[in-house]
Amino acid sequence: MNITIGQEVPDFTLPASTGREIRLSEYRGRKVLLYFYPKDNTPACTQEACDFRDAHDTLSAYGAVVLGISTDPIASHNKFSTKHSLPFPLLSDEEHKVSELFGVWQQKKLYGKEFMGIVRSTFLIDEDGILQAEWRKVRVKGHVDAALEQIVK
């Protein structure tokens, strides 16, 4: 079962690149842009992370926090975050429980091979923990601008 717009997002806890575990409920009272991405240090994922980094001050000014999630381990997140000076935490969902909750853990195909992985997606959760907007099967170019437009509304 996937979470749908208008529903309260269940609380979850995941280890983060900040060196501690992060609970979604810590961010009640703020908007949360939760973005799922396939893999650290790949071209599109790096571009997306850097786009969120570059928009971070503007997003913060509108009361929004950014949380990135992939199935990569914390060690990988730490290197990726440091290399690109990411000002937001990356959460490790190695057992893909949160990815499954949001319906982004799916069958994928690359070079003729089928495998399970994260489909790039972003979710906007409001101050009360309600899912306000979602972007599934995201194309990186222009995506952060579209998310920002939604937050400014």
C-alpha positions in Angstrom: 0.0 0.0 0.0 1.4 3.4 -1.0 0.9 6.6 0.8 -1.4 9.0 -1.2 -1.8 12.7 -1.2 -3.9 13.9 1.7 -2.8 11.0 4.0 -0.6 11.4 7.1 2.8 10.0 6.5 3.7 7.2 9.0 6.7 8.1 11.2 10.0 6.3 10.4 13.5 6.3 11.7 16.6 5.8 9.5 20.4 6.2 10.0 21.7 9.4 8.5 24.9 10.9 7.2 24.9 13.2 10.2 26.0 10.3 12.3 22.7 9.8 14.1 19.3 8.3 13.4 16.7 10.7 12.1 12.9 10.4 12.8 10.5 12.0 10.3 8.5 13.3 13.3 11.4 15.5 14.3 10.4 17.8 11.5 6.8 18.4 12.5 6.1 22.1 12.1 8.3 22.3 9.0 7.7 21.2 5.4 9.8 18.2 4.4 11.0 17.5 0.9 11.8 13.8 1.0 13.6 12.7 -2.2 14.4 9.1 -3.1 17.3 8.5 -5.5 18.9 5.4 -6.9 22.6 5.6 -6.0 25.3 7.9 -4.6 27.9 9.2 -7.0 26.1 8.5 -10.3 25.6 11.4 -12.7 21.9 12.1 -12.4 21.9 11.5 -8.6 24.8 13.8 -8.2 23.1 16.5 -10.3 19.9 16.1 -8.3 21.7 16.4 -4.9 23.7 19.4 -6.1 20.5 21.1 -7.4 18.9 20.6 -3.9 22.1 21.9 -2.4 22.1 25.0 -4.5 18.4 25.7 -3.6 18.9 24.9 0.1 18.9 28.5 1.3 15.8 29.3 -0.6 14.0 26.1 0.6 15.0 26.9 4.2 13.7 30.4 3.8 10.3 28.9 3.1 10.5 26.6 6.1 11.4 23.5 4.2 14.0 20.8 5.0 15.4 18.4 2.5 16.1 14.7 3.3 17.6 12.4 0.7 17.1 8.6 0.8 18.7 5.8 -1.0 19.6 2.2 -0.2 23.3 3.0 -0.1 25.1 2.4 3.2 26.0 5.3 5.5 29.8 5.1 4.6 28.8 5.8 0.9 26.4 8.7 2.0 29.2 10.2 4.1 31.6 10.3 1.1 29.0 11.6 -1.3 27.8 14.3 1.1 31.3 15.5 1.9 32.4 15.4 -1.7 29.5 17.7 -2.8 29.1 19.8 0.4 25.5 18.7 0.9 23.9 20.8 3.6 21.1 18.2 4.3 21.1 14.7 5.6 21.2 11.6 3.5 19.3 8.7 5.0 20.2 5.0 4.5 17.3 2.7 3.7 19.4 -0.5 3.1 16.4 -2.8 3.8 14.2 -0.5 1.5 11.3 -0.4 4.1 10.7 3.3 3.7 11.2 3.0 -0.1 8.5 0.3 -0.2 6.2 2.4 2.0 6.3 5.2 -0.6 6.0 2.7 -3.5 9.4 3.7 -5.0 11.1 0.3 -4.6 10.2 -1.2 -8.0 11.3 -3.5 -10.8 13.7 -1.6 -13.1 15.4 -2.5 -16.3 18.9 -1.3 -17.5 20.9 -2.7 -20.4 18.4 -5.6 -20.7 18.9 -6.6 -17.0 16.0 -6.5 -14.6 16.5 -5.7 -11.0 14.8 -4.1 -8.0 15.8 -0.5 -7.2 14.6 3.0 -6.3 12.6 4.9 -8.9 13.7 8.6 -8.5 10.8 10.3 -6.7 10.1 13.3 -4.4 7.4 13.9 -1.8 6.4 17.1 -0.1 5.1 16.6 3.5 3.5 19.5 5.2 4.0 20.9 8.7 1.3 18.5 10.1 2.9 15.4 8.5 0.4 15.2 5.6 1.5 14.3 2.1 0.9 17.4 0.0 2.5 16.6 -3.4 4.5 13.9 -5.1 6.7 13.7 -8.1 7.3 10.1 -9.4 9.7 9.0 -12.1 11.4 12.3 -11.8 13.6 13.8 -14.5 16.3 15.7 -12.8 16.4 18.8 -15.1 14.0 21.4 -13.6 12.8 19.2 -10.8 14.0 21.2 -7.9 12.4 24.3 -9.4 9.1 22.5 -9.6 9.4 21.4 -6.0 10.2 24.9 -4.9 7.2 26.3 -6.8 5.0 23.9 -4.9 6.5 25.0 -1.5 6.0 28.7 -2.3 2.3 28.2 -3.0 
